[in-house]
Amino acid sequence: MSINAAQAIGASNSRGGSTKLDVEVAPRFAAGQRIRVRKINPAGHTRMPQYLRGCEGVIAQDFGVFVFPDTHAHGGDQKPQHVYSVRFTAKEVWGREGGERDVLLVDVWDDYMDAVP
């Protein structure tokens, strides 16, 4: 029996399609910690929005360990690492155009961030 793309996608979606891993990896960051998104421009696939590069934010939550999509999308290993919800003020991201009370919560992998001293 053959299966078409729509059936394969439907089957994956019904299982959740999560890339969360059940492996032990030490977290690099903790809730409340300030971070800066790295200014990187990798060739190929990345899940780091360009508009956040160089911005500072605060770790809101650690979601656990997931496959790192930048390497996995190119046939590389899973490179397991933590994914965090990071809170950015709209002013930090959009400058003067950002609302005073507005924030963005963005899922960010370890490899995209550095701690702010």
N, C-alpha and C positions, 0 to 999 in steps of 0.2 A: 504494500500500500504506500503510495506516495503522499507527501504532505506539502502543502503550499506555504508560502511565506506568511500569509495571514493566519493560517492555523498555527504555525510555529510561534508567531508573536503572541497570539491569543493564549496559547499554552504557557508561555513564559510569564505573561502578565498574570495569569490566574494563580501561578505559584509565587508571585510577588517580585520575581526578578532581582532580588536583593544581592548586592555584592558584599554584604557584611560577612566578616570572617570570624571564626571561633578560634583565634590564636592569641597568645600573650605578646603584646608589644607595649613597652613602657610609654605612657603619654609624655609628650614634650611640654604640654601646657595644661593649666588648671583654670577652672572658672574664676573670672575676675581678673585674669592676667592680661596685660596690654600686649598687643602684637602689632607688627607691621607686615603688610603683604609685600612679598618680594617683587621687585621690578624685573620680571623675566619675560622673555619673548621666545618661548620654545618653538622649534619647527614642528609642525604637525599638531596633533590633538592636544588640547588642554581644557580643563574644566574651571580654570581661574579667569573670571571676567576681567577684561583689560581695564575697565573703569575703576577697579579696586586696587590695581597695582600701585604700590607706594603709599596706600592709605593705612592709617592706624585704626585699630578697633580693639574690642575687649571680648575675651572668650566668654560666651554665655553658657555653653553646654558642650560636653564631650559625648558624642554619639557612639563611640566605640571604634573598633578596627574594621577597615574596609579595604578592598582592592584599590590601588592607586591607578586611576584611569589613564593617565598620561603614558605610562609604560605598557599597561595591559592592552590598550587600543592598538599598539604597534606590534603586538605579538610577543612582548617582553613578559617578564615574570609579574606576579601579582603585587609585589612591593607593598606588603601590608602596612598600613599606618592609620592613625586616628583621624577622624573627621570631626570637626567642631562647628557649632553654630557660633558665628562671630557677629557681634553687634557693632555697626558702624553708624555714626551720626550722619544725617543727610548733608550737613555742612561739610563734614570731612570728605564725603564722596563728591558732592555736586558744587561745593563752594558756596558763594553768595546765593545761588539759586535754591539751595537746600532749605527746607523748612526748619524752623527753630526746634520744633518738638518731634520731627520725623526721624526715624531710624530704619536701617536695613538690617535684617538678619540673613546672613549668607553662610552656606555650608562650605567650609574651607579645609583642605587636607594639610597635614603637617608640612609637606614639602613646599607649600606656598607661603609659609610664614616664618618670621623671626621674632624673638622676644624683644620688647622695647625695654631698654635698661631703666 
